[in-house]
Every structure is written in C-alpha cells, then in structure tokens.
Amino acid sequence: MVRFVRCNALLSLALDSAGKGCRYIAKADTDDGVVKDMSEHMNSVHGVDVNGQRETILLSTKTHGS
C-alpha cells in the first residue's frame, strides 16, 4: 500500500516554483516516509518550517492500494 498526501490539502492556494497552484503529492510506504517527503517539499518550495506539524500531515494522509 502507498501512503500519500497532497500539498494543496495542507496549504490551500499555495503556488509551486513555476507560480502555478501546487499539485505536489508526497508518496511513501510508511507514515515516516510521507512526513519526510512532504516536510522537505514544504520547506524547499514554500519556505514553510514544518517543525511540530507531523500530526497535521498525517491527518491529511491517505492510503492507496491493497
């Protein structure tokens, strides 16, 4: 199963590096992997410090697959 979270579920109306609505999706097999991927994205692209936001990211995370 793949765990994933969409950036726009956390930062509505956020723009990506090209100035368009951010459509980034962090994907991983584990919660820790999803949190790490999304944290790196939010920090590098949006300049958001995600310290203490683990629970917020996990609440928006979904699962796909069987």
C-alpha positions as CSV (number, residue, x, y, z in Angstrom):
1,M,0.0,0.0,0.0
2,V,1.1,3.5,-0.7
3,R,0.6,6.4,1.7
4,F,0.2,9.8,0.2
5,V,-0.6,13.4,0.9
6,R,-1.3,16.3,-1.4
7,C,0.4,19.7,-0.8
8,N,-2.8,21.6,-1.5
9,A,-4.5,19.7,1.2
10,L,-2.2,21.3,3.7
11,L,-1.5,24.7,2.0
12,S,-4.6,25.7,0.0
13,L,-3.8,28.1,-2.8
14,A,0.0,27.7,-2.4
15,L,2.0,28.3,-5.6
16,D,4.7,26.0,-6.9
17,S,8.1,27.2,-8.1
18,A,6.5,28.0,-11.5
19,G,3.9,30.2,-10.0
20,K,1.0,27.8,-10.6
21,G,-1.2,26.1,-8.0
22,C,0.9,23.5,-6.2
23,R,-0.1,19.9,-7.2
24,Y,2.8,18.1,-5.4
25,I,2.0,14.7,-3.9
26,A,4.3,13.1,-1.3
27,K,4.3,9.3,-1.5
28,A,5.9,6.6,0.6
29,D,5.2,3.1,2.1
30,T,5.3,4.5,5.6
31,D,3.9,7.4,7.6
32,D,7.5,8.5,8.4
33,G,8.4,8.5,4.7
34,V,5.3,10.6,3.8
35,V,6.1,13.1,6.6
36,K,9.7,13.3,5.5
37,D,8.9,13.8,1.8
38,M,6.2,16.4,2.4
39,S,8.3,18.2,5.0
40,E,11.2,18.5,2.5
41,H,8.8,19.8,-0.2
42,M,7.1,22.4,2.0
43,N,10.5,23.7,3.3
44,S,12.3,23.8,-0.1
45,V,9.4,25.0,-2.3
46,H,7.2,27.0,0.1
47,G,9.7,28.1,2.8
48,V,7.4,26.6,5.5
49,D,9.0,25.4,8.7
50,V,7.1,22.2,9.4
51,N,8.5,21.5,12.9
52,G,5.7,20.2,15.1
53,Q,3.4,19.6,12.0
54,R,3.8,15.8,11.9
55,E,0.2,15.3,13.1
56,T,-1.2,17.8,10.7
57,I,0.5,16.0,7.8
58,L,-0.7,12.6,9.0
59,L,-4.3,13.7,9.3
60,S,-4.3,14.6,5.6
61,T,-2.5,11.4,4.6
62,K,-4.5,8.8,2.6
63,T,-3.8,5.2,1.6
64,H,-4.0,3.7,-1.9
65,G,-3.6,0.0,-2.9
66,S,-4.3,-3.3,-1.4
